Amino acid sequence: MIAPAYRKWQCTTCGEIYDEALGDAEGGIAPGTRFEDIPDGWMCPNCGATKDAYVLYEG
């Protein structure tokens, strides 16, 4: 079974992009971590918005 491609998610508050392939090193999120696997307490590293402020990035 082939794993689905990594996706990108965008903060609707500030526009910050979370790239699943890159993760968030400063936030303790390892590269390859799927957005749905990020702990609910994680916040946008740029503006502090909560995880639910992110939408799938289509750009």
Rosetta blueprint (number, residue, H / E / L):
1 M L
2 I L
3 A L
4 P L
5 A L
6 Y L
7 R L
8 K E
9 W E
10 Q E
11 C E
12 T L
13 T L
14 C L
15 G L
16 E L
17 I E
18 Y E
19 D E
20 E L
21 A L
22 L L
23 G L
24 D E
25 A H
26 E H
27 G H
28 G L
29 I E
30 A L
31 P L
32 G L
33 T L
34 R L
35 F H
36 E H
37 D H
38 I L
39 P L
40 D L
41 G L
42 W L
43 M E
44 C L
45 P L
46 N L
47 C L
48 G L
49 A L
50 T E
51 K H
52 D H
53 A H
54 Y E
55 V E
56 L E
57 Y L
58 E L
59 G L
